[in-house]
Amino acid sequence: MKTLLAALFLTSALAHAQQSIEIALAPGLRPAQPGGRVLVVLAAADSKNPLRAIGDTGMDAAPLFGTDAPDWKAGAPSDITARIDARSAAFPLSSFAQVQPGEYNVQALLRCHPDLLVDDAPGNLYSAPQRVRIDPSQPGTLRLELSKSFDGPELPADTAEVRFVRLRSEKLSRFHGREMFLRAAVLLPAGFDEQPERRYPLMVEIGGYGQRCASLARMYAKGSRMLSNWNAESMPRFLLVMPDGAGPLGDPYQVDSENHGPYGAALTEELIPHIESRFRGLGEARARFTTGHSTGGWVSLALQVHYPEFFNGCWSFAPDGVDFRHFQLIDVYKDKNAYVNRHGFERASKRTIDGDIEFSVRHECQLENVLGMGDSWTHSGGQWGAWNATYGPRGKDGAPSSLWDPRTGELEDGLRHAWKRHDLRLKLEENWKTLAPKLSGKLHVFVGDADDYFLNNAVVRLENFLKRAEPAHGGEIRFGWRAGHGYHPLSVEEVLKAALARMESASR
């Protein structure tokens, strides 16, 4: 019935909606790479930078529309255009036909960088903001011209405190069939240049979803409180490494996967050895550690679990789902639908600390369907799309296989168990006999018991196993009472001191 009603609504919308938006290339301009996704955002009339509204969630988000880029290859006819109309993927509205008549500041973006699925990747094209009146019921075509390009460097310049690394990865280049590079930022310890003979342990800190390594320089900018704390006498002297959180399919999650490629092997066999050599790391397993929050919480734990002898301890905060029976509120192995729960209600994705629902899984995936090639969340570069690319198999067409239908949310039965490889609780439970001695005392997980994204449920499942595991894991799992997704009970200094204690203990 819902499908029929949706079809009837679209037919009606197409019959009545007359206005459309045409997106063209400026004369003489061609994308550096063929293909890509065209996005058009309708921001408030007084908005200064409409592009910044792309990715906003909530029913009050600026209307966003998407369509695949036409064949804008070099030499293609200049009259080839992209078009936004009632047929285009839309968010948070169901269709362009639902846009409220009025004044908007409108801007278009072409995301076409092959390796960085982010809005401001070098070579992506965009139009100048244009204030126009939009009324879908009126005839006519609005024209936007892609005339500008993001031309900044992939990485900012080094600072006295933060150095940037761009390293060609043989492993990723072989997988993707083109030159691929690893990017990272390295925060140097106080006194690094004054003590040229001293060598340092290494802490790998993974940022939140999609966090670019360039943010490390802003966080630890000269005069900032974070830099002042970092240089304090009481702070243990470490190299702090932040890998970049952008890749061809969104955040690559720094682990080996069928779709992103061998990021875990590239990190442990190429990037970290390179950084340790260049910046005087100790280069020993006893002196390597991981930490992170949210996406970084999962990645830091996954790296420790997948490479139990390469790292000597993990401090994971608010990790993404560590047990796929609680992939947020989805049971990957049993549920029939990602958008609707077994009781027939829309499945929540985010809540407030008091339990009010902020938005649903369907709502988030509707946004990602607009962002993604082919109107599919699996190519969005967003959170759900990156999870699907990380955990799931690769299809025969070389693209990530979709765990559920982008429109209906119906799960594909044949793909459920392909995710087991990255179910961290399952990997620990099935391999505990061999993993236990390698992970003793290394696992430290912290999560709020009212996490915004229901991530605490999966950590409960992890704790249930570790409580009965023999031998005991010797680490820590801590729940913050009435704490949300921001729960982070340890400071940087406390984490580094705990890591230093483990290193010194291993040295005895």
N, C-alpha and C positions, 0 to 999 in steps of 0.2 A: 504493500500500500504506500509506504514512504517513498519507494522508488518511483511509483506511478505518479504520486503527487509532485515529486521533484521534476519529473519529465514534463508534466502539465504546466508547472510554473515556468520552466525554461522556455517551453513553446510559447507561452503567453508573453514572457519577457522579450523574446526575440521578435514577436509580432509588434510590440509596442515601443521597444527601445530603438531609437533611431540614431542617436548621437554615438560617435566612436572617437577613439584617440589613435592617431597614426604616428608611428615612431620611425624616423628616417635617419640616415647617416648624413653628416655635414659633407658638402662637396670635397672630394679628395681624401676623405677619411675612411680608413678600413680597419676592422679589428685585427689585432696581431694574430689571433687564432680564430678559425671558423667555429661556428656553433655558439652555444651559450644560451643564457636566459635573459629575456627582457622583462624588467619590472617597472611598473608605474605606480607612484604613490601620490595620493591626493591629501596633502597636508592642509592644516588650517591656513586661512588666507594670510595671517600674520606670521607664519612660520618662517624662520630664517634659513633653515637647512632641511628641506623635506626628506632627503635621503636618510637622515638620522632616524626617521620614524619607521624605516623598514625593519621588520622583526619584532616590533612592539606587539604584545598580546593584549587581550581584553576586548570587550565589545566596543569600547570607546577608542580603539586604535584607529589610526588614519587608514582609510580604505586603500588597499593594496591589490594590484592586479598583475598577473604574469602570463607570459606566452613564450614559446621557444623562439629563438632568434631565427630569422630567415637566412638564406644563403648569402651572407655578406662577405664572401671571400674576395680577395684581390681580383679586380677585373670584372666583378659582377655588375650588372646594370644598376645604376644609381636609383632607379625607381622602385627597387625592391624594398618593401617596408614591412614593419611589424604592426599589428593592429590589436587594440584592446576594445572589446565590445561585450555584449551580453553573453557571448560564448566563452569568454576568458575566465580562467581560474581567479577567484576573488576571495578576499578576506578583509574584515570579518563578515562582510555582506555575502549573500549567496550569489549575487550577480551585479555587474555594472549597472544594470537597470534599476537597482535599488539605491543608487547614490542619491542623496538628498540634493535637490537643486540649490545652487549657491556658489559663492566665490571660494576658490581653492588655490593654493600654491602647489603647482604640479611639477613633478620632476621624473625623468626616466633614467634607468640604469641598465647597462648591458654588462652582465657578469660573464666573462669569457676567458679568464686566466685558467690554464689547464691544471695548474698545481695548487692554487690557492683559492678555495671556494669561499671568498670573503668579498664584501662590497667594494672595498678600497684597494683591491689587489692591483699592482702595476699593470697598465694596459686596459683595464676596464674602462668603458666609456660611459658618459652621462651627459644629460642635457642641462642647460641653465634653468634655474627655477623660473616658472612662468605662472603669473597670476591670471587665472581665467575663470569664466563662469561655466559651470557644468550643469546641464539639465538633460539627462538621458532621454527624456521624452521628446526633445526637440531635434529637428534634422540638423545635419552638419557634421563636419570632421574637424577635430582639434589636431594640430600638428606639433609634435615635439621633435627637436633635432639633436641627435647625439653629436655634440661638437667639442666635448672636453674629454680629457683622458687623465686617469690617475697615473702620474709619472714619477712618483717618489721612489726612493730606493726600497728594496725589500727589507732592509735593516737600517736602523739609524746609525749615526757615527758613534764610535766608542766614547765613553766618558772615563774620567779618572777611576771611577768605582766599578763601572760595568763595561765588559768587553763582549763583543758579539762574534759569533762563529757561524760561518756558512760553509758547509762541508759537502762536497759531492759524495753521494752514497752509491757505491757500486751495487749494493744489494737492491736498493729501491730502483736504481736506473735499469738494472736487469729485469726487474719485475714489470715496470711500467713501459719499458721499451723506449725510453728517452732520458735525457739528463735530469736527475732528481737530486735535490739538495736538502740536507738537514740544517736546521737553523736553531740556534740556542743563544741565550744570554748567560754570562758568567759574572756573578757578583764576587768581587775580590775581597779577601779579608783585610782588615786594617794592617798596615805595615808590610803589605805584599811586596812593594817595590824596594823597601828599605832593607828587607831580609832575603836577598836573592838565593840563599842556600836552603831556606826553609821549605818544607813540603807539607801538603795539607790534605786532610780528609775531605770527602766530597758528599754533599747533600743534594740530591735531585729533587727539586720542588716542581710539581706539576700544577699549573694554574687551573682555574675554573674552565668551564666549557669554552673552547675556542680562544682561550687567552693567548695573545701574541707575546712572544718573548720580549718584544720591545717595551712592554709595560714594566719590566723590571727596572729599567732606567728611570721611569717616571716615579715608581714607588720609592726608589732609593736615590732620589735627586738630591743634589747638594743643598744643605739647609733643612732637609726633611727630618721629621722625628724618627722615621724608620732608619735612615742612615746614621743618625746620632746613636740610636740603640745598637746598630750593627757594629759601630766602631767603639762601643763602650769596653772598658777594661774587662768587665765580667763576661763578655760574649766570647764563647769558644771560637777559635779561628778555623773557618771552613771555607771551601769553595762552594758557593751556592749556584746550582745550574738549573735554568728553566728552559726546557725544550719548547719549541714553538707549537702552538695548538691549532695550526691550520694545515690542511692538506687538500688533495683533489676532491675528496668527498666530505669535507668538513674536518672536525677534529679527528686525527688519526688514532688517538688513544694510546699511542706509543707501544702497542703490542702487535705481534704478528697476526695478520688476518687475511682472509682470502680476497678481500676487496681493497683495503688500504695498502696491503703489501707487508713485507717483513720489517715493520717499524721497530719491533722489539729487538730483533737481531741487529738492526742498524744502530739502535741506541747503545746496546751493550757491547757490540763488537767494533763499531766504527766511531760513533760520536764520543762516548765516554772515554775510551782510550786516547782519542785525539786531544780531548780537553785536559785529561790528566797529564799528558806529555807536554802540552803547550803551557799549562798554567801550574806546573809543579805539583800535581796531585800525588798522593802516595801510591796510587795504582794497585791497591790491594783490596781484596774483598772485605777485610775487617774494617776498612775505612770508607765504605760506600753505603749510603743510606737513601731512603726515599720518604717523601711526605707530600701532602696535597689535600685540597679541600674540594668536595663535590666531585666533578669529573676527576680532579687531581686525587681525591680520596680513593676512587676506584683504581685509577692508573697506578698510584703508588703501591696499593695492596697487590694489584695484579702483577706488577713487576717483581715484587718480593716473592709471590707465590710461583710465578713462572720461572724465575731465576733465583732459586732459594739460596744458592751458594755464591752468587755474584754480589748480592747485597747483604748487609749485616743488620738490617732493621728497618721497619716501616712504621710511620705515624700517619694514619689515615683518618681524615676528618670528613664526616657526612658523605661517605662514599655512595656513588650510584649503586644500583642494585647488585648486591654480592650473591644473591640467590634468585634464580629466575622463576622460582615459584612466587616471588614477590618482586617482579619487575615493575617498580612502583606498585600499582594495584592489579597488575596483570599477572596471571599464572600462565607463563609461556607454554607449559606442558599440558595444561588442561582446558583453559578458557577457549571458548569458541569465537569470541569477538573482543577486540581491543577497545572499542568505543562504548560498548554496552556491557554491563556486568550481568551475572547470572540471574539477577532479579529483574532485569529489563530496564534498568536505569542507566543514564549516561555515567560513564566512569570518570571519576575525578582525577585530575593531574596535579593540581596545586590547591593547598588550603591555607587558611590563616591559622595563627596559633590557637584561636578559639574554635576552629573547625569549620568555618565558613568556606565554601568552595569558590576559588577564584577563577578557575577555568578547567575545562575537561580535556581528555586526551583527544577527542574528536576536534575540539577547537584548535588545539596546538597543531594537529596534523593538517587541518584545513590551511593554516598559515604555511606549513611546510610544503603542502601541495602547490601553493602559489609560487614559492621560492624554487621548487624543483623542476628540472627538465622533465618534459612529458607530463606535467601537472601531477607529479608524484613526490611524496615526502621522502622517498628513498634517495633522491638526488638533490635534496634541499640544501645540504650543508648545515642543517639545523640539528638539534639535539637528537630527535628520534631517528632522523636519517643517518646520522653518524653512528648511533648505536646499532642500527640495522646493518650498516656496512662493516662494523667492527666484529659483531658477534655472528652474523649469518653467512651463508654460502654465496658464492658467485654464480650467476646464471650463465646459461649457454651463450648469451649475447655479450658476456663480459661485464655486465652491470650487476649490482647487488640484487639478489633475489628478495622480493618484498615479503616479509613475514605476514603482513596482512594487506588486504585490499585497501588502496588509498581512499576510496569513497565509502565503502560499507564497514570497514574494520574487521571483516571476516578473516580469521587466521587460516593460513595454509597448513594443513595437517602434516604434509610432507617435509616442512621446514623446521618444525618445533624442536626436534632433537638435534638438529645441526648446531644449535646454539650452545649445547652442553660444554663444548670446549672452553668457553669463557665464563661458565658458571663457577665462580670461585669457591663457594661453599662445597659444591659437588666435587670439584677437583681435589680440594683438601680431604674430603671424606673418603673418596675412592682411592686416594694415594697416601693416606696418612702414615702408613707403616714406613714408607720410604721418605716422606717429607718431614715427619716429626723431628728427627734429629737435625735436619738442616734448617728448620724454622724455629727451633727452641728459643723462646724469649724475644722473637723478632716481630711478632704481630701485635700492633697497638691500634685499636679502632675506637673512634669516638663519634657519637651521633646523638642528636636531640631526640627525645622520645615523642616529640610532636613535629618531626621534620616536615617542612612545607610540602615535600614531594613524596611523603610516606616511605622514605628510605630506611627508616628505623625498623620496619617490618622484616626486611631481608637480613639486617644485622642481628635481629632476634633469632632468626633461623641459623645464622652462623654461630652465634653464641650457644645455642642449644646443642649444636654438634661439638663445639670445642669444650663445653663443660663435661661432656662424657668421653672425650677423646683420650685414648691411652697410647703413649704417655701424654701427660698434660702439656699444653702448648707453652705455658710459662710467660705469656704476654698479658695483654689487658684489653678488655672491652668495656667501655663506659658509656652509659646513657645519661644525657642531661635532662633533668626533670623539667617538663614544660618548656623545653627549648626547641627552637625551630632549626631551619637549615643553616643558620649562621653559627651554630654551636661549635666553638673552637676553644676548649678550656686551657690549652697550653700555649705559651708565647713561643716565638722563634727561639729565644734563649733557652727556654726549658726543653724544647725538642733537641736542640743541639747539645745541650749538656747531657741529656739522656743518651744520645748517640755517642758522644765522646766517652761516656762511662762504659758503653758496650765495647767500643774500640779498645780502650785501655784494658778491659777485662780479657779481651781476646789476645792481647799482647803478652799476658802473663804466662 
